[in-house]
Amino acid sequence: MGDCHFLEGNLRAKERIAYAKQILDEIGLDGRRLEMYHIGASDAPNWAKAVREMTDRARELGPNPVRLARRGGRPQLSPAKPLAGAAA
């Protein structure tokens, strides 16, 4: 913390993430769907660990509860949208 190329950017980001998590809790999406990790650019093992953690958490939390409620409690996957500039 505080060791950011953009001076205090990671400190401000931490505050914004905390606020966003609070909003997600308030609207029923569960703030655990968002997390901020402090990982150095050359720290591949910790990056992979964070990715696994968030993947496991997403599976645990399941589909968007707001979307489920609108669709009568049944999971509904949105069709994938192609990336801009991606080859078809």
PyMOL Python script that loads the backbone (N, CA, C, O; Angstrom):
from pymol import cmd

cmd.read_pdbstr("""\
ATOM      1  N   MET A   1       0.838  -1.184   0.000  1.00  0.00           N
ATOM      2  CA  MET A   1       0.000   0.000   0.000  1.00  0.00           C
ATOM      3  C   MET A   1       0.879   1.241   0.000  1.00  0.00           C
ATOM      4  O   MET A   1       1.909   1.284   0.673  1.00  0.00           O
ATOM      5  N   GLY A   2       0.476   2.223  -0.739  1.00  0.00           N
ATOM      6  CA  GLY A   2       1.213   3.467  -0.803  1.00  0.00           C
ATOM      7  C   GLY A   2       2.415   3.435  -1.736  1.00  0.00           C
ATOM      8  O   GLY A   2       3.047   4.467  -1.957  1.00  0.00           O
ATOM      9  N   ASP A   3       2.743   2.266  -2.290  1.00  0.00           N
ATOM     10  CA  ASP A   3       3.881   2.133  -3.200  1.00  0.00           C
ATOM     11  C   ASP A   3       3.343   1.999  -4.619  1.00  0.00           C
ATOM     12  O   ASP A   3       3.394   0.927  -5.223  1.00  0.00           O
ATOM     13  N   CYS A   4       2.833   3.096  -5.129  1.00  0.00           N
ATOM     14  CA  CYS A   4       2.165   3.086  -6.431  1.00  0.00           C
ATOM     15  C   CYS A   4       2.870   4.065  -7.362  1.00  0.00           C
ATOM     16  O   CYS A   4       3.285   5.141  -6.931  1.00  0.00           O
ATOM     17  N   HIS A   5       3.005   3.702  -8.628  1.00  0.00           N
ATOM     18  CA  HIS A   5       3.613   4.595  -9.610  1.00  0.00           C
ATOM     19  C   HIS A   5       2.803   5.872  -9.773  1.00  0.00           C
ATOM     20  O   HIS A   5       3.334   6.892 -10.213  1.00  0.00           O
ATOM     21  N   PHE A   6       1.547   5.828  -9.430  1.00  0.00           N
ATOM     22  CA  PHE A   6       0.666   6.986  -9.573  1.00  0.00           C
ATOM     23  C   PHE A   6       0.446   7.650  -8.213  1.00  0.00           C
ATOM     24  O   PHE A   6      -0.665   8.071  -7.891  1.00  0.00           O
ATOM     25  N   LEU A   7       1.511   7.740  -7.426  1.00  0.00           N
ATOM     26  CA  LEU A   7       1.544   8.375  -6.110  1.00  0.00           C
ATOM     27  C   LEU A   7       0.600   7.671  -5.136  1.00  0.00           C
ATOM     28  O   LEU A   7       0.982   6.669  -4.532  1.00  0.00           O
ATOM     29  N   GLU A   8      -0.591   8.160  -4.977  1.00  0.00           N
ATOM     30  CA  GLU A   8      -1.518   7.575  -4.007  1.00  0.00           C
ATOM     31  C   GLU A   8      -2.689   6.872  -4.691  1.00  0.00           C
ATOM     32  O   GLU A   8      -3.746   6.688  -4.088  1.00  0.00           O
ATOM     33  N   GLY A   9      -2.499   6.485  -5.940  1.00  0.00           N
ATOM     34  CA  GLY A   9      -3.593   5.880  -6.701  1.00  0.00           C
ATOM     35  C   GLY A   9      -4.151   4.624  -6.069  1.00  0.00           C
ATOM     36  O   GLY A   9      -5.367   4.430  -6.056  1.00  0.00           O
ATOM     37  N   ASN A  10      -3.287   3.761  -5.540  1.00  0.00           N
ATOM     38  CA  ASN A  10      -3.809   2.533  -4.953  1.00  0.00           C
ATOM     39  C   ASN A  10      -4.554   2.812  -3.654  1.00  0.00           C
ATOM     40  O   ASN A  10      -5.464   2.063  -3.300  1.00  0.00           O
ATOM     41  N   LEU A  11      -4.192   3.864  -2.942  1.00  0.00           N
ATOM     42  CA  LEU A  11      -4.925   4.214  -1.725  1.00  0.00           C
ATOM     43  C   LEU A  11      -6.327   4.732  -2.062  1.00  0.00           C
ATOM     44  O   LEU A  11      -7.305   4.391  -1.397  1.00  0.00           O
ATOM     45  N   ARG A  12      -6.402   5.553  -3.098  1.00  0.00           N
ATOM     46  CA  ARG A  12      -7.724   6.045  -3.528  1.00  0.00           C
ATOM     47  C   ARG A  12      -8.568   4.915  -4.097  1.00  0.00           C
ATOM     48  O   ARG A  12      -9.776   4.855  -3.872  1.00  0.00           O
ATOM     49  N   ALA A  13      -7.925   4.024  -4.833  1.00  0.00           N
ATOM     50  CA  ALA A  13      -8.653   2.883  -5.396  1.00  0.00           C
ATOM     51  C   ALA A  13      -9.216   1.999  -4.292  1.00  0.00           C
ATOM     52  O   ALA A  13     -10.328   1.486  -4.413  1.00  0.00           O
ATOM     53  N   LYS A  14      -8.459   1.820  -3.219  1.00  0.00           N
ATOM     54  CA  LYS A  14      -8.937   1.007  -2.088  1.00  0.00           C
ATOM     55  C   LYS A  14     -10.225   1.594  -1.509  1.00  0.00           C
ATOM     56  O   LYS A  14     -11.163   0.858  -1.204  1.00  0.00           O
ATOM     57  N   GLU A  15     -10.268   2.908  -1.359  1.00  0.00           N
ATOM     58  CA  GLU A  15     -11.466   3.565  -0.849  1.00  0.00           C
ATOM     59  C   GLU A  15     -12.643   3.390  -1.815  1.00  0.00           C
ATOM     60  O   GLU A  15     -13.772   3.142  -1.393  1.00  0.00           O
ATOM     61  N   ARG A  16     -12.367   3.519  -3.093  1.00  0.00           N
ATOM     62  CA  ARG A  16     -13.430   3.390  -4.094  1.00  0.00           C
ATOM     63  C   ARG A  16     -13.969   1.965  -4.147  1.00  0.00           C
ATOM     64  O   ARG A  16     -15.172   1.759  -4.309  1.00  0.00           O
ATOM     65  N   ILE A  17     -13.090   0.989  -4.013  1.00  0.00           N
ATOM     66  CA  ILE A  17     -13.524  -0.413  -4.007  1.00  0.00           C
ATOM     67  C   ILE A  17     -14.408  -0.672  -2.795  1.00  0.00           C
ATOM     68  O   ILE A  17     -15.443  -1.328  -2.913  1.00  0.00           O
ATOM     69  N   ALA A  18     -14.010  -0.163  -1.628  1.00  0.00           N
ATOM     70  CA  ALA A  18     -14.822  -0.338  -0.420  1.00  0.00           C
ATOM     71  C   ALA A  18     -16.217   0.266  -0.614  1.00  0.00           C
ATOM     72  O   ALA A  18     -17.217  -0.332  -0.217  1.00  0.00           O
ATOM     73  N   TYR A  19     -16.276   1.436  -1.219  1.00  0.00           N
ATOM     74  CA  TYR A  19     -17.559   2.089  -1.470  1.00  0.00           C
ATOM     75  C   TYR A  19     -18.392   1.294  -2.476  1.00  0.00           C
ATOM     76  O   TYR A  19     -19.596   1.120  -2.290  1.00  0.00           O
ATOM     77  N   ALA A  20     -17.751   0.817  -3.534  1.00  0.00           N
ATOM     78  CA  ALA A  20     -18.471   0.025  -4.539  1.00  0.00           C
ATOM     79  C   ALA A  20     -19.004  -1.271  -3.936  1.00  0.00           C
ATOM     80  O   ALA A  20     -20.113  -1.694  -4.264  1.00  0.00           O
ATOM     81  N   LYS A  21     -18.225  -1.906  -3.057  1.00  0.00           N
ATOM     82  CA  LYS A  21     -18.684  -3.133  -2.400  1.00  0.00           C
ATOM     83  C   LYS A  21     -19.913  -2.853  -1.539  1.00  0.00           C
ATOM     84  O   LYS A  21     -20.844  -3.656  -1.488  1.00  0.00           O
ATOM     85  N   GLN A  22     -19.904  -1.709  -0.867  1.00  0.00           N
ATOM     86  CA  GLN A  22     -21.044  -1.304  -0.046  1.00  0.00           C
ATOM     87  C   GLN A  22     -22.289  -1.124  -0.924  1.00  0.00           C
ATOM     88  O   GLN A  22     -23.378  -1.565  -0.558  1.00  0.00           O
ATOM     89  N   ILE A  23     -22.125  -0.486  -2.062  1.00  0.00           N
ATOM     90  CA  ILE A  23     -23.252  -0.288  -2.983  1.00  0.00           C
ATOM     91  C   ILE A  23     -23.769  -1.645  -3.475  1.00  0.00           C
ATOM     92  O   ILE A  23     -24.979  -1.869  -3.516  1.00  0.00           O
ATOM     93  N   LEU A  24     -22.859  -2.547  -3.846  1.00  0.00           N
ATOM     94  CA  LEU A  24     -23.284  -3.875  -4.301  1.00  0.00           C
ATOM     95  C   LEU A  24     -24.086  -4.593  -3.220  1.00  0.00           C
ATOM     96  O   LEU A  24     -25.086  -5.244  -3.522  1.00  0.00           O
ATOM     97  N   ASP A  25     -23.657  -4.479  -1.968  1.00  0.00           N
ATOM     98  CA  ASP A  25     -24.420  -5.085  -0.867  1.00  0.00           C
ATOM     99  C   ASP A  25     -25.810  -4.466  -0.757  1.00  0.00           C
ATOM    100  O   ASP A  25     -26.800  -5.173  -0.569  1.00  0.00           O
ATOM    101  N   GLU A  26     -25.875  -3.152  -0.875  1.00  0.00           N
ATOM    102  CA  GLU A  26     -27.145  -2.446  -0.723  1.00  0.00           C
ATOM    103  C   GLU A  26     -28.139  -2.800  -1.820  1.00  0.00           C
ATOM    104  O   GLU A  26     -29.343  -2.836  -1.565  1.00  0.00           O
ATOM    105  N   ILE A  27     -27.665  -3.062  -3.028  1.00  0.00           N
ATOM    106  CA  ILE A  27     -28.599  -3.365  -4.113  1.00  0.00           C
ATOM    107  C   ILE A  27     -28.826  -4.864  -4.294  1.00  0.00           C
ATOM    108  O   ILE A  27     -29.522  -5.286  -5.217  1.00  0.00           O
ATOM    109  N   GLY A  28     -28.232  -5.665  -3.404  1.00  0.00           N
ATOM    110  CA  GLY A  28     -28.502  -7.093  -3.426  1.00  0.00           C
ATOM    111  C   GLY A  28     -27.593  -7.929  -4.308  1.00  0.00           C
ATOM    112  O   GLY A  28     -27.926  -9.071  -4.621  1.00  0.00           O
ATOM    113  N   LEU A  29     -26.448  -7.386  -4.718  1.00  0.00           N
ATOM    114  CA  LEU A  29     -25.536  -8.138  -5.578  1.00  0.00           C
ATOM    115  C   LEU A  29     -24.382  -8.787  -4.816  1.00  0.00           C
ATOM    116  O   LEU A  29     -23.638  -9.576  -5.398  1.00  0.00           O
ATOM    117  N   ASP A  30     -24.216  -8.478  -3.545  1.00  0.00           N
ATOM    118  CA  ASP A  30     -23.173  -9.041  -2.688  1.00  0.00           C
ATOM    119  C   ASP A  30     -21.810  -8.454  -3.022  1.00  0.00           C
ATOM    120  O   ASP A  30     -21.244  -8.734  -4.078  1.00  0.00           O
ATOM    121  N   GLY A  31     -21.300  -7.652  -2.128  1.00  0.00           N
ATOM    122  CA  GLY A  31     -20.027  -6.977  -2.299  1.00  0.00           C
ATOM    123  C   GLY A  31     -18.844  -7.907  -2.465  1.00  0.00           C
ATOM    124  O   GLY A  31     -17.774  -7.475  -2.896  1.00  0.00           O
ATOM    125  N   ARG A  32     -19.016  -9.191  -2.130  1.00  0.00           N
ATOM    126  CA  ARG A  32     -17.913 -10.138  -2.316  1.00  0.00           C
ATOM    127  C   ARG A  32     -17.643 -10.419  -3.783  1.00  0.00           C
ATOM    128  O   ARG A  32     -16.660 -11.086  -4.107  1.00  0.00           O
ATOM    129  N   ARG A  33     -18.487  -9.930  -4.675  1.00  0.00           N
ATOM    130  CA  ARG A  33     -18.257 -10.101  -6.113  1.00  0.00           C
ATOM    131  C   ARG A  33     -17.147  -9.188  -6.630  1.00  0.00           C
ATOM    132  O   ARG A  33     -16.719  -9.319  -7.777  1.00  0.00           O
ATOM    133  N   LEU A  34     -16.684  -8.274  -5.796  1.00  0.00           N
ATOM    134  CA  LEU A  34     -15.645  -7.315  -6.177  1.00  0.00           C
ATOM    135  C   LEU A  34     -14.522  -7.380  -5.153  1.00  0.00           C
ATOM    136  O   LEU A  34     -14.773  -7.417  -3.949  1.00  0.00           O
ATOM    137  N   GLU A  35     -13.307  -7.395  -5.624  1.00  0.00           N
ATOM    138  CA  GLU A  35     -12.150  -7.435  -4.716  1.00  0.00           C
ATOM    139  C   GLU A  35     -10.985  -6.702  -5.365  1.00  0.00           C
ATOM    140  O   GLU A  35     -10.868  -6.661  -6.590  1.00  0.00           O
ATOM    141  N   MET A  36     -10.141  -6.136  -4.545  1.00  0.00           N
ATOM    142  CA  MET A  36      -8.937  -5.469  -5.028  1.00  0.00           C
ATOM    143  C   MET A  36      -7.737  -6.203  -4.450  1.00  0.00           C
ATOM    144  O   MET A  36      -7.669  -6.460  -3.248  1.00  0.00           O
ATOM    145  N   TYR A  37      -6.810  -6.532  -5.308  1.00  0.00           N
ATOM    146  CA  TYR A  37      -5.595  -7.219  -4.894  1.00  0.00           C
ATOM    147  C   TYR A  37      -4.400  -6.320  -5.177  1.00  0.00           C
ATOM    148  O   TYR A  37      -4.391  -5.576  -6.158  1.00  0.00           O
ATOM    149  N   HIS A  38      -3.411  -6.392  -4.328  1.00  0.00           N
ATOM    150  CA  HIS A  38      -2.168  -5.646  -4.517  1.00  0.00           C
ATOM    151  C   HIS A  38      -1.110  -6.652  -4.938  1.00  0.00           C
ATOM    152  O   HIS A  38      -0.544  -7.359  -4.104  1.00  0.00           O
ATOM    153  N   ILE A  39      -0.850  -6.710  -6.224  1.00  0.00           N
ATOM    154  CA  ILE A  39       0.060  -7.704  -6.774  1.00  0.00           C
ATOM    155  C   ILE A  39       1.057  -7.001  -7.688  1.00  0.00           C
ATOM    156  O   ILE A  39       0.672  -6.228  -8.565  1.00  0.00           O
ATOM    157  N   GLY A  40       2.319  -7.272  -7.479  1.00  0.00           N
ATOM    158  CA  GLY A  40       3.357  -6.684  -8.318  1.00  0.00           C
ATOM    159  C   GLY A  40       3.312  -7.266  -9.720  1.00  0.00           C
ATOM    160  O   GLY A  40       2.840  -8.385  -9.920  1.00  0.00           O
ATOM    161  N   ALA A  41       3.796  -6.518 -10.673  1.00  0.00           N
ATOM    162  CA  ALA A  41       3.766  -6.936 -12.077  1.00  0.00           C
ATOM    163  C   ALA A  41       4.533  -8.228 -12.313  1.00  0.00           C
ATOM    164  O   ALA A  41       4.217  -8.966 -13.246  1.00  0.00           O
ATOM    165  N   SER A  42       5.528  -8.517 -11.494  1.00  0.00           N
ATOM    166  CA  SER A  42       6.341  -9.722 -11.692  1.00  0.00           C
ATOM    167  C   SER A  42       5.946 -10.859 -10.754  1.00  0.00           C
ATOM    168  O   SER A  42       6.676 -11.843 -10.639  1.00  0.00           O
ATOM    169  N   ASP A  43       4.812 -10.738 -10.091  1.00  0.00           N
ATOM    170  CA  ASP A  43       4.396 -11.724  -9.090  1.00  0.00           C
ATOM    171  C   ASP A  43       3.314 -12.651  -9.647  1.00  0.00           C
ATOM    172  O   ASP A  43       2.170 -12.633  -9.193  1.00  0.00           O
ATOM    173  N   ALA A  44       3.693 -13.453 -10.630  1.00  0.00           N
ATOM    174  CA  ALA A  44       2.741 -14.348 -11.290  1.00  0.00           C
ATOM    175  C   ALA A  44       2.080 -15.340 -10.337  1.00  0.00           C
ATOM    176  O   ALA A  44       0.877 -15.562 -10.475  1.00  0.00           O
ATOM    177  N   PRO A  45       2.776 -15.950  -9.383  1.00  0.00           N
ATOM    178  CA  PRO A  45       2.106 -16.906  -8.488  1.00  0.00           C
ATOM    179  C   PRO A  45       0.967 -16.277  -7.678  1.00  0.00           C
ATOM    180  O   PRO A  45      -0.088 -16.889  -7.510  1.00  0.00           O
ATOM    181  N   ASN A  46       1.181 -15.059  -7.179  1.00  0.00           N
ATOM    182  CA  ASN A  46       0.100 -14.410  -6.429  1.00  0.00           C
ATOM    183  C   ASN A  46      -1.043 -13.981  -7.338  1.00  0.00           C
ATOM    184  O   ASN A  46      -2.200 -13.992  -6.920  1.00  0.00           O
ATOM    185  N   TRP A  47      -0.735 -13.606  -8.572  1.00  0.00           N
ATOM    186  CA  TRP A  47      -1.790 -13.262  -9.529  1.00  0.00           C
ATOM    187  C   TRP A  47      -2.651 -14.491  -9.818  1.00  0.00           C
ATOM    188  O   TRP A  47      -3.879 -14.407  -9.820  1.00  0.00           O
ATOM    189  N   ALA A  48      -2.006 -15.623 -10.060  1.00  0.00           N
ATOM    190  CA  ALA A  48      -2.746 -16.862 -10.330  1.00  0.00           C
ATOM    191  C   ALA A  48      -3.590 -17.250  -9.120  1.00  0.00           C
ATOM    192  O   ALA A  48      -4.721 -17.712  -9.276  1.00  0.00           O
ATOM    193  N   LYS A  49      -3.053 -17.068  -7.923  1.00  0.00           N
ATOM    194  CA  LYS A  49      -3.804 -17.373  -6.696  1.00  0.00           C
ATOM    195  C   LYS A  49      -5.050 -16.481  -6.591  1.00  0.00           C
ATOM    196  O   LYS A  49      -6.129 -16.957  -6.238  1.00  0.00           O
ATOM    197  N   ALA A  50      -4.897 -15.194  -6.896  1.00  0.00           N
ATOM    198  CA  ALA A  50      -6.028 -14.262  -6.843  1.00  0.00           C
ATOM    199  C   ALA A  50      -7.088 -14.638  -7.871  1.00  0.00           C
ATOM    200  O   ALA A  50      -8.282 -14.566  -7.583  1.00  0.00           O
ATOM    201  N   VAL A  51      -6.664 -15.038  -9.064  1.00  0.00           N
ATOM    202  CA  VAL A  51      -7.615 -15.451 -10.105  1.00  0.00           C
ATOM    203  C   VAL A  51      -8.391 -16.689  -9.646  1.00  0.00           C
ATOM    204  O   VAL A  51      -9.610 -16.757  -9.801  1.00  0.00           O
ATOM    205  N   ARG A  52      -7.681 -17.655  -9.086  1.00  0.00           N
ATOM    206  CA  ARG A  52      -8.371 -18.865  -8.582  1.00  0.00           C
ATOM    207  C   ARG A  52      -9.353 -18.516  -7.473  1.00  0.00           C
ATOM    208  O   ARG A  52     -10.468 -19.036  -7.435  1.00  0.00           O
ATOM    209  N   GLU A  53      -8.933 -17.631  -6.567  1.00  0.00           N
ATOM    210  CA  GLU A  53      -9.804 -17.226  -5.465  1.00  0.00           C
ATOM    211  C   GLU A  53     -11.086 -16.582  -5.976  1.00  0.00           C
ATOM    212  O   GLU A  53     -12.178 -16.916  -5.518  1.00  0.00           O
ATOM    213  N   MET A  54     -10.954 -15.662  -6.923  1.00  0.00           N
ATOM    214  CA  MET A  54     -12.143 -14.985  -7.442  1.00  0.00           C
ATOM    215  C   MET A  54     -13.008 -15.926  -8.274  1.00  0.00           C
ATOM    216  O   MET A  54     -14.233 -15.801  -8.266  1.00  0.00           O
ATOM    217  N   THR A  55     -12.400 -16.856  -8.983  1.00  0.00           N
ATOM    218  CA  THR A  55     -13.172 -17.843  -9.744  1.00  0.00           C
ATOM    219  C   THR A  55     -13.983 -18.715  -8.794  1.00  0.00           C
ATOM    220  O   THR A  55     -15.166 -18.962  -9.028  1.00  0.00           O
ATOM    221  N   ASP A  56     -13.350 -19.177  -7.727  1.00  0.00           N
ATOM    222  CA  ASP A  56     -14.054 -19.992  -6.733  1.00  0.00           C
ATOM    223  C   ASP A  56     -15.174 -19.192  -6.075  1.00  0.00           C
ATOM    224  O   ASP A  56     -16.265 -19.713  -5.847  1.00  0.00           O
ATOM    225  N   ARG A  57     -14.898 -17.927  -5.773  1.00  0.00           N
ATOM    226  CA  ARG A  57     -15.911 -17.086  -5.136  1.00  0.00           C
ATOM    227  C   ARG A  57     -17.097 -16.862  -6.074  1.00  0.00           C
ATOM    228  O   ARG A  57     -18.248 -16.900  -5.638  1.00  0.00           O
ATOM    229  N   ALA A  58     -16.824 -16.630  -7.350  1.00  0.00           N
ATOM    230  CA  ALA A  58     -17.907 -16.433  -8.321  1.00  0.00           C
ATOM    231  C   ALA A  58     -18.772 -17.683  -8.417  1.00  0.00           C
ATOM    232  O   ALA A  58     -19.997 -17.589  -8.493  1.00  0.00           O
ATOM    233  N   ARG A  59     -18.141 -18.845  -8.415  1.00  0.00           N
ATOM    234  CA  ARG A  59     -18.918 -20.094  -8.450  1.00  0.00           C
ATOM    235  C   ARG A  59     -19.758 -20.249  -7.195  1.00  0.00           C
ATOM    236  O   ARG A  59     -20.914 -20.666  -7.265  1.00  0.00           O
ATOM    237  N   GLU A  60     -19.179 -19.913  -6.044  1.00  0.00           N
ATOM    238  CA  GLU A  60     -19.891 -20.012  -4.768  1.00  0.00           C
ATOM    239  C   GLU A  60     -21.093 -19.069  -4.734  1.00  0.00           C
ATOM    240  O   GLU A  60     -22.173 -19.454  -4.288  1.00  0.00           O
ATOM    241  N   LEU A  61     -20.906 -17.843  -5.202  1.00  0.00           N
ATOM    242  CA  LEU A  61     -21.977 -16.851  -5.162  1.00  0.00           C
ATOM    243  C   LEU A  61     -23.058 -17.128  -6.207  1.00  0.00           C
ATOM    244  O   LEU A  61     -24.215 -16.756  -6.015  1.00  0.00           O
ATOM    245  N   GLY A  62     -22.691 -17.769  -7.290  1.00  0.00           N
ATOM    246  CA  GLY A  62     -23.660 -18.120  -8.318  1.00  0.00           C
ATOM    247  C   GLY A  62     -24.068 -16.944  -9.186  1.00  0.00           C
ATOM    248  O   GLY A  62     -23.448 -15.881  -9.157  1.00  0.00           O
ATOM    249  N   PRO A  63     -25.134 -17.159  -9.964  1.00  0.00           N
ATOM    250  CA  PRO A  63     -25.588 -16.128 -10.904  1.00  0.00           C
ATOM    251  C   PRO A  63     -26.047 -14.850 -10.205  1.00  0.00           C
ATOM    252  O   PRO A  63     -26.326 -14.844  -9.006  1.00  0.00           O
ATOM    253  N   ASN A  64     -26.116 -13.794 -10.967  1.00  0.00           N
ATOM    254  CA  ASN A  64     -26.588 -12.495 -10.510  1.00  0.00           C
ATOM    255  C   ASN A  64     -27.979 -12.656  -9.895  1.00  0.00           C
ATOM    256  O   ASN A  64     -28.911 -13.011 -10.616  1.00  0.00           O
ATOM    257  N   PRO A  65     -28.162 -12.409  -8.585  1.00  0.00           N
ATOM    258  CA  PRO A  65     -29.466 -12.606  -7.958  1.00  0.00           C
ATOM    259  C   PRO A  65     -30.535 -11.638  -8.455  1.00  0.00           C
ATOM    260  O   PRO A  65     -31.721 -11.964  -8.429  1.00  0.00           O
ATOM    261  N   VAL A  66     -30.135 -10.469  -8.902  1.00  0.00           N
ATOM    262  CA  VAL A  66     -31.108  -9.509  -9.431  1.00  0.00           C
ATOM    263  C   VAL A  66     -31.675 -10.034 -10.738  1.00  0.00           C
ATOM    264  O   VAL A  66     -32.884  -9.972 -10.961  1.00  0.00           O
ATOM    265  N   ARG A  67     -30.811 -10.550 -11.602  1.00  0.00           N
ATOM    266  CA  ARG A  67     -31.260 -11.106 -12.872  1.00  0.00           C
ATOM    267  C   ARG A  67     -32.154 -12.332 -12.617  1.00  0.00           C
ATOM    268  O   ARG A  67     -33.162 -12.524 -13.298  1.00  0.00           O
ATOM    269  N   LEU A  68     -31.779 -13.144 -11.645  1.00  0.00           N
ATOM    270  CA  LEU A  68     -32.586 -14.322 -11.322  1.00  0.00           C
ATOM    271  C   LEU A  68     -33.992 -13.918 -10.892  1.00  0.00           C
ATOM    272  O   LEU A  68     -34.976 -14.525 -11.316  1.00  0.00           O
ATOM    273  N   ALA A  69     -34.083 -12.897 -10.054  1.00  0.00           N
ATOM    274  CA  ALA A  69     -35.387 -12.452  -9.568  1.00  0.00           C
ATOM    275  C   ALA A  69     -36.263 -11.946 -10.707  1.00  0.00           C
ATOM    276  O   ALA A  69     -37.472 -12.181 -10.712  1.00  0.00           O
ATOM    277  N   ARG A  70     -35.663 -11.252 -11.671  1.00  0.00           N
ATOM    278  CA  ARG A  70     -36.432 -10.732 -12.804  1.00  0.00           C
ATOM    279  C   ARG A  70     -36.917 -11.849 -13.710  1.00  0.00           C
ATOM    280  O   ARG A  70     -37.924 -11.692 -14.400  1.00  0.00           O
ATOM    281  N   ARG A  71     -36.212 -12.976 -13.718  1.00  0.00           N
ATOM    282  CA  ARG A  71     -36.560 -14.070 -14.616  1.00  0.00           C
ATOM    283  C   ARG A  71     -37.282 -15.201 -13.887  1.00  0.00           C
ATOM    284  O   ARG A  71     -37.325 -16.331 -14.374  1.00  0.00           O
ATOM    285  N   GLY A  72     -37.843 -14.898 -12.731  1.00  0.00           N
ATOM    286  CA  GLY A  72     -38.620 -15.891 -12.015  1.00  0.00           C
ATOM    287  C   GLY A  72     -37.779 -16.938 -11.301  1.00  0.00           C
ATOM    288  O   GLY A  72     -38.245 -18.056 -11.084  1.00  0.00           O
ATOM    289  N   GLY A  73     -36.553 -16.597 -10.932  1.00  0.00           N
ATOM    290  CA  GLY A  73     -35.722 -17.509 -10.159  1.00  0.00           C
ATOM    291  C   GLY A  73     -34.932 -18.504 -10.974  1.00  0.00           C
ATOM    292  O   GLY A  73     -34.225 -19.333 -10.401  1.00  0.00           O
ATOM    293  N   ARG A  74     -35.024 -18.454 -12.287  1.00  0.00           N
ATOM    294  CA  ARG A  74     -34.280 -19.389 -13.134  1.00  0.00           C
ATOM    295  C   ARG A  74     -33.033 -18.722 -13.679  1.00  0.00           C
ATOM    296  O   ARG A  74     -33.105 -17.598 -14.175  1.00  0.00           O
ATOM    297  N   PRO A  75     -31.877 -19.398 -13.598  1.00  0.00           N
ATOM    298  CA  PRO A  75     -30.673 -18.805 -14.177  1.00  0.00           C
ATOM    299  C   PRO A  75     -30.845 -18.573 -15.677  1.00  0.00           C
ATOM    300  O   PRO A  75     -31.365 -19.429 -16.392  1.00  0.00           O
ATOM    301  N   GLN A  76     -30.412 -17.433 -16.131  1.00  0.00           N
ATOM    302  CA  GLN A  76     -30.512 -17.091 -17.548  1.00  0.00           C
ATOM    303  C   GLN A  76     -29.187 -16.503 -17.972  1.00  0.00           C
ATOM    304  O   GLN A  76     -28.794 -15.442 -17.488  1.00  0.00           O
ATOM    305  N   LEU A  77     -28.507 -17.166 -18.855  1.00  0.00           N
ATOM    306  CA  LEU A  77     -27.227 -16.664 -19.325  1.00  0.00           C
ATOM    307  C   LEU A  77     -27.441 -15.684 -20.460  1.00  0.00           C
ATOM    308  O   LEU A  77     -28.256 -15.914 -21.353  1.00  0.00           O
ATOM    309  N   SER A  78     -26.703 -14.593 -20.415  1.00  0.00           N
ATOM    310  CA  SER A  78     -26.746 -13.625 -21.510  1.00  0.00           C
ATOM    311  C   SER A  78     -25.883 -14.133 -22.646  1.00  0.00           C
ATOM    312  O   SER A  78     -24.838 -14.735 -22.400  1.00  0.00           O
ATOM    313  N   PRO A  79     -26.296 -13.903 -23.891  1.00  0.00           N
ATOM    314  CA  PRO A  79     -25.441 -14.318 -25.003  1.00  0.00           C
ATOM    315  C   PRO A  79     -24.132 -13.547 -24.982  1.00  0.00           C
ATOM    316  O   PRO A  79     -24.103 -12.358 -24.665  1.00  0.00           O
ATOM    317  N   ALA A  80     -23.065 -14.224 -25.318  1.00  0.00           N
ATOM    318  CA  ALA A  80     -21.753 -13.580 -25.328  1.00  0.00           C
ATOM    319  C   ALA A  80     -21.703 -12.539 -26.430  1.00  0.00           C
ATOM    320  O   ALA A  80     -22.197 -12.761 -27.535  1.00  0.00           O
ATOM    321  N   LYS A  81     -21.110 -11.418 -26.122  1.00  0.00           N
ATOM    322  CA  LYS A  81     -20.950 -10.348 -27.114  1.00  0.00           C
ATOM    323  C   LYS A  81     -19.516 -10.401 -27.620  1.00  0.00           C
ATOM    324  O   LYS A  81     -18.588 -10.499 -26.817  1.00  0.00           O
ATOM    325  N   PRO A  82     -19.312 -10.337 -28.939  1.00  0.00           N
ATOM    326  CA  PRO A  82     -17.936 -10.352 -29.453  1.00  0.00           C
ATOM    327  C   PRO A  82     -17.189  -9.095 -29.044  1.00  0.00           C
ATOM    328  O   PRO A  82     -17.785  -8.025 -28.915  1.00  0.00           O
ATOM    329  N   LEU A  83     -15.906  -9.220 -28.845  1.00  0.00           N
ATOM    330  CA  LEU A  83     -15.086  -8.067 -28.511  1.00  0.00           C
ATOM    331  C   LEU A  83     -14.957  -7.156 -29.716  1.00  0.00           C
ATOM    332  O   LEU A  83     -14.927  -7.620 -30.856  1.00  0.00           O
ATOM    333  N   ALA A  84     -14.880  -5.870 -29.463  1.00  0.00           N
ATOM    334  CA  ALA A  84     -14.711  -4.909 -30.550  1.00  0.00           C
ATOM    335  C   ALA A  84     -13.409  -5.207 -31.274  1.00  0.00           C
ATOM    336  O   ALA A  84     -12.363  -5.341 -30.640  1.00  0.00           O
ATOM    337  N   GLY A  85     -13.461  -5.310 -32.569  1.00  0.00           N
ATOM    338  CA  GLY A  85     -12.284  -5.552 -33.363  1.00  0.00           C
ATOM    339  C   GLY A  85     -11.893  -7.027 -33.461  1.00  0.00           C
ATOM    340  O   GLY A  85     -10.908  -7.366 -34.117  1.00  0.00           O
ATOM    341  N   ALA A  86     -12.667  -7.909 -32.808  1.00  0.00           N
ATOM    342  CA  ALA A  86     -12.342  -9.332 -32.853  1.00  0.00           C
ATOM    343  C   ALA A  86     -12.793  -9.914 -34.177  1.00  0.00           C
ATOM    344  O   ALA A  86     -13.822  -9.521 -34.725  1.00  0.00           O
ATOM    345  N   ALA A  87     -12.016 -10.850 -34.681  1.00  0.00           N
ATOM    346  CA  ALA A  87     -12.377 -11.510 -35.943  1.00  0.00           C
ATOM    347  C   ALA A  87     -13.571 -12.418 -35.713  1.00  0.00           C
ATOM    348  O   ALA A  87     -13.654 -13.095 -34.689  1.00  0.00           O
ATOM    349  N   ALA A  88     -14.485 -12.434 -36.654  1.00  0.00           N
ATOM    350  CA  ALA A  88     -15.704 -13.254 -36.511  1.00  0.00           C
ATOM    351  C   ALA A  88     -15.437 -14.685 -36.881  1.00  0.00           C
ATOM    352  O   ALA A  88     -16.342 -15.517 -36.822  1.00  0.00           O
TER     353      ALA A  88
END
""", "prot")
cmd.dss("prot")
cmd.show_as("cartoon", "prot")
cmd.util.cbc("prot")
cmd.orient("prot")
